[in-house]
Amino acid sequence: MNIKLSVICFGTLAITACSNSSGVLKMGPDTFSISTEASFGKGGIPATKKIAYQEAGDECSKRGTEVFVLNERSAGTTFSDGMAKTELTFRCLRADDPEFKRQRYEKTPDVVIENRQKS
């Protein structure tokens, strides 16, 4: 009976208790990346996005700049992993920087089909 209870408690803890962040990783003079993970019990993809965007905002605020998102990729939980993931690549730019302008977000394709047939 105690083994069964231990397995149930461990399983519940594994599902509900996990979220991680790489922290802000510098990729260039004003370009950064953050990778986050969260279990379904911690909120899955919405939680990973919230963590990533909060950390990006904190980093840029320290620098007196604004967050400018270059790329965001998210993936839901899988049976083998159980963790949702978000990768955020961003820049910290001044509001008057010429690159700091409204942009249209588009999903990055998961698959790219290339036609190699000769005409």
C-alpha positions, -999 to 999 in steps of 0.1 A, spaced: 0 0 0 28 25 8 45 18 -25 13 26 -44 8 58 -24 44 68 -31 40 63 -68 8 83 -69 24 112 -49 56 112 -71 35 112 -103 14 140 -90 44 160 -80 61 154 -114 31 167 -133 24 198 -112 57 210 -98 80 218 -127 90 250 -145 125 261 -156 142 290 -174 176 293 -189 177 329 -179 186 356 -203 214 345 -226 234 372 -245 237 365 -282 251 398 -294 254 435 -284 216 439 -280 203 404 -289 192 379 -263 176 345 -260 155 328 -233 143 292 -231 116 282 -207 98 250 -198 67 243 -177 47 212 -169 10 210 -177 3 215 -140 23 247 -139 4 262 -169 20 247 -200 26 270 -229 9 301 -214 32 298 -184 63 294 -205 54 325 -225 47 345 -194 81 336 -178 100 344 -210 83 377 -217 87 388 -180 124 380 -181 128 398 -214 110 428 -200 132 428 -168 164 426 -189 154 455 -212 141 476 -183 175 473 -166 190 487 -197 165 515 -201 152 500 -234 122 482 -248 117 446 -258 117 439 -295 108 403 -303 127 387 -332 113 352 -329 91 331 -306 87 293 -308 65 272 -285 58 235 -283 32 217 -262 38 190 -237 47 155 -250 40 121 -235 77 114 -231 88 148 -218 57 163 -202 71 198 -205 58 227 -227 86 248 -241 91 284 -254 121 299 -270 122 337 -272 148 357 -292 147 394 -287 165 427 -288 166 455 -262 162 487 -283 156 523 -275 122 536 -284 138 560 -309 159 532 -326 150 530 -363 146 492 -359 120 496 -332 89 497 -353 56 478 -355 60 444 -370 36 417 -382 41 384 -364 40 352 -385 44 316 -373 77 301 -384 69 271 -405 76 237 -390 83 222 -424 98 238 -455 92 220 -488 118 226 -515 112 217 -551 144 204 -566 130 193 -600 147 209 -630 123 227 -654 
